[in-house]
Amino acid sequence: MARSQKQLIEIADRLREEDVELVSILEQLDTRTAIGKAMFGMIGVMAELEKNMIRERTSAGLAAARARGRPKMNPEKIRYALSLYDAREMTISEITAKTGVSKSLLYKELNKRNLQEATE
């Protein structure tokens, strides 16, 4: 219903000004009663708490991943993958499955090699 507790309060105030009450049959929530109004507010607080916790966990996970850094690929595996590509006997998917070199890394190395050859 809202993206933040502040927005939820604004919506509830606007509804109240228009003499509109919210009744949810599924959640058994009725803003015509004091308990219903309180529950409406608590549900909003819990939703915002959950959103903030997700944001914090995501930030912590990204920070941990940055701290670990990217794993380095064995240069010998990259050379082997490039040689398989040059042989033109296997598809890119087969090369990546056989060598463990990702498609993106293989294409990156191919582009790097092509740029080096073009400048020589």
C-alpha positions in Angstrom: 0.0 0.0 0.0 3.0 2.3 0.7 6.7 2.3 0.3 7.5 3.8 3.7 6.0 4.3 7.1 5.7 8.0 6.3 3.9 7.4 3.1 1.6 4.9 4.9 0.7 7.5 7.5 0.0 10.1 4.8 -2.3 7.6 3.0 -4.1 6.8 6.2 -4.5 10.5 7.0 -5.9 11.2 3.5 -8.3 8.3 3.9 -9.4 9.5 7.3 -10.0 13.0 5.9 -12.3 11.5 3.3 -14.1 9.4 6.0 -12.8 6.2 4.3 -12.0 3.3 6.6 -10.0 0.2 5.6 -11.4 -3.2 6.2 -9.3 -6.2 5.2 -11.2 -9.5 5.4 -8.2 -11.7 4.9 -6.1 -10.1 7.6 -9.1 -9.3 9.7 -8.0 -5.6 9.9 -10.6 -2.9 10.5 -9.4 0.7 10.8 -12.8 1.6 12.2 -11.7 0.3 15.6 -8.8 1.4 17.8 -7.1 -2.0 17.6 -7.5 -2.0 13.8 -5.9 1.4 13.6 -3.0 0.3 15.9 -2.5 -2.9 13.9 -2.5 -0.9 10.6 0.3 1.2 12.0 2.2 -1.8 13.4 2.0 -3.7 10.1 3.5 -0.6 8.4 6.3 -0.4 10.9 7.1 -4.1 10.5 7.1 -3.8 6.7 9.5 -0.9 6.9 11.7 -2.8 9.3 11.8 -5.7 6.9 12.7 -3.5 4.0 15.6 -1.8 6.0 16.9 -5.2 7.2 17.0 -6.5 3.6 18.9 -3.3 2.6 21.4 -3.8 5.4 22.0 -7.5 4.6 22.4 -6.7 0.9 24.9 -3.9 1.7 26.8 -6.2 4.1 26.9 -9.0 1.5 28.2 -6.7 -1.2 30.9 -5.3 1.2 32.0 -8.8 2.1 32.1 -9.8 -1.6 34.2 -6.7 -2.4 36.5 -7.5 0.5 37.1 -11.1 -0.7 37.8 -9.8 -4.2 37.4 -11.7 -7.4 39.0 -15.1 -7.7 41.9 -15.1 -10.2 41.7 -17.4 -13.1 44.7 -19.6 -13.9 46.5 -18.0 -16.9 47.2 -21.5 -18.2 43.5 -22.3 -18.3 42.9 -19.1 -20.2 45.6 -19.9 -22.8 44.2 -23.4 -23.1 40.7 -22.0 -23.7 42.1 -19.6 -26.3 43.9 -22.5 -28.1 40.7 -24.5 -28.2 38.9 -21.5 -29.6 41.6 -21.1 -32.3 41.3 -24.8 -33.2 37.6 -24.1 -34.1 36.6 -27.7 -33.2 34.5 -26.8 -30.2 31.7 -24.4 -29.4 32.1 -21.7 -26.8 29.8 -23.6 -24.4 32.0 -26.7 -24.8 35.2 -24.7 -24.2 33.8 -23.1 -21.1 32.6 -26.5 -19.8 35.9 -28.2 -20.5 38.2 -25.4 -19.1 36.2 -23.7 -16.4 36.8 -20.4 -18.0 33.5 -18.4 -18.2 32.1 -17.1 -21.4 32.5 -13.5 -20.4 36.2 -14.0 -19.5 36.8 -15.9 -22.7 35.3 -13.1 -24.8 37.2 -10.5 -22.8 40.5 -12.3 -23.5 39.6 -12.7 -27.1 38.9 -9.0 -27.4 42.1 -8.1 -25.6 44.1 -10.4 -27.9 42.4 -8.9 -31.0 43.2 -5.4 -29.8 46.8 -6.3 -29.2 47.1 -7.9 -32.7 45.5 -4.8 -34.3 48.0 -2.4 -32.7 51.0 -4.5 -33.6 
